[in-house]
Amino acid sequence: MKQVRLFRVLGLAAITSMFSLMLAAQAGDRLAAIQQSLNSQFQLTSITANRSDIVTPGSEVTLHKEGLIMYEVASPLPPSNTYKNGRIVQGWGGLGKDMAIGILTPGSGSANDYRHRQFVAEEKCWVTGMQVQKDGVLFQLYRDAHHYTSYYANLKIPFPNKKEIPPVDTVMQLVAEVLTTDFQGGQPAPDQGGQPATFPEPAQAPAYAPIAPPASAPMQEIAPPPPPAATPPTIALGQTMDQVTANFGQPTRIAKLGAKVIYYYTDMKVTFVDGQVSDVQ
């Protein structure tokens, strides 16, 4: 009898173990699917090691909720934000992060020694990292050169039920409540309506009856004057985007870096600040 009971216990343990492995595999597959969907929607932006500037622009995103706090990039750690009940809050996780920042700050400093900035709805920023965790999605956000200061922060979007991994569509809808993509990979936005620009056909010149020269006047052939030499296009600081495109045509690629816009041509890169040329390389 003891052996029968032992076999039953071992069999039940084996079944339980196999069931747990199946659940873990399913959870891993669903997490991987969520990560893949996020990667297809948000292209990451790469920044310099000291977080002072953007190296390669990715997806520019719009923030749709109030309350996001960012610290200047000189802070040793970014602040922690959490999307909860339709609001972005800091909570106990934010206080713990501030204590860690104080420990890592030389001397007797604290998190208050670094500039803080609270973002409002419809402001824009960049995504520098995404990680799908068992209980939610963690975003690393970056805002470049706002009044000569760059900022960064972490934003956690928890799953509705921490013990259950929701379907991919549910997660993407939850993320869209907070962040949506505006601009990807430096590609220019399409024309209005996504349709190519159209231009009216040139009007045809009216037909006139040829006038015969007088009989006594001999016909003389007059050579047309040589065409004027083409003036090469020029570019100068302070020119507008319309002036540049009028001289050089549409760029092959456009990148928006916060207050800056960069036009990429085959052999030239033009940087605009506030709509005017500020640098040519």
ZILIN-V793724 format. One line per field, one symbol per residue. phi: phi as a letter, one per 40 degrees, with the letter a starting at -180 (. if undefined). psi: psi as a letter, one per 20 degrees, with the letter a starting at -180 (. if undefined). burial: 1 if it has 24 or more other C-alpha atoms within 12 Angstrom, else 0. A space follows every 50 residues. Layout:
phi->???
psi->???
burial->???
This chain:
phi->.ccccccccccccccccccccccccccccccccccccccccbccccbccc gcaccbcbccbbcbbchcbbbcccccbccbbbcafgbcbbgccccccccc cccccdgbcacccbcbaccbcgcbabbbaaacbcbibbbbbabcfcfgbc baabbcbccdbccbcccdcccccccccbbbcbabfgcccccdggbccbbc cccccccbccbccdcccccbcbcccccccccccbbacgcccccccccbgc ccabbbbgcbbbcbbdbabbbbbfgbcbabb
psi->ghhghghgghgghgggghgghgggggghghghhggggghhhopqpprrhj kirpgoqcppqppjqrippqqqiiphqqqpqpopljqprgahhhhhhhgh ghhipqbkrrhiiqpqppqrqjrqaqoiqpporhjappqoqpoploljpq qrrqopnqqgohjporrghgghhgghhgpqphppkjpqqrrpjjqqqqqq pqpqpqpqpqppqqhioqpppppqqqqqpppqqrqqpiqrhhhghhhiaq rhqppomdiqpppprgkqpppqpkjqpiqp.
burial->00000000000000000000000000100110011011101111111000 10110011111111111111111111111111110001110001001100 11000000001001111110001111111111110111111111010011 11111111100000110100110111111111111100000000000000 00000000000000000000000000000000001000101001000000 1001111101111100001111100111000
